[in-house]
Amino acid sequence: MQVGVGVGAGSFCLTGADAGHVSILDRAQSQIRLQAYGFTSSPILDALVSAKKRGVDVVVILDKSDERASSASGAEFVAQTRIPVLIDYRP
């Protein structure tokens, strides 16, 4: 998962989710661009929704395999909060 967070400029790569990753998302002030493969982490999903609720511009980009996988529930979860979810079909 790659995340671009609008607290200055920066991005990071993570596997799984821990309190440090969630803390970075919680500090975002202007935008979050999250690109993921296997989008199922509840702490990350909750942090994205919280960011959206406080006015952060959030966009999620998923791999084409996530469109059909069980991880689509993560995509549906954030989409229900009006967070745009894009699918990357490029190989």
Phi, psi and omega in degrees: 000131174247141182227130170252124185241131182279061171240081195077216177237139177173162174211160176212161179245137180220155170238128185076192179218134173227178184300327179294319179294315179297322179299320178298315178296322180294336180270353181302137183247330185238316181204154173227129172240111184246125176247127188220155170233121184078073190264083186227000186286113180301317179298322178291315178302314180296321179295323178294316179296318178298319179298315179301317182295333179265012171097007178284138177281108185246133174225136178246132177241121183247154174293150182301332179292336179288341182296326183253351186277171178296339178291352177301337178298327175295318178296316179296321180302310182286327179297328179295340178262015177070028171273123179297134176240117180252150178248128179269107181269356181287140179290000000 
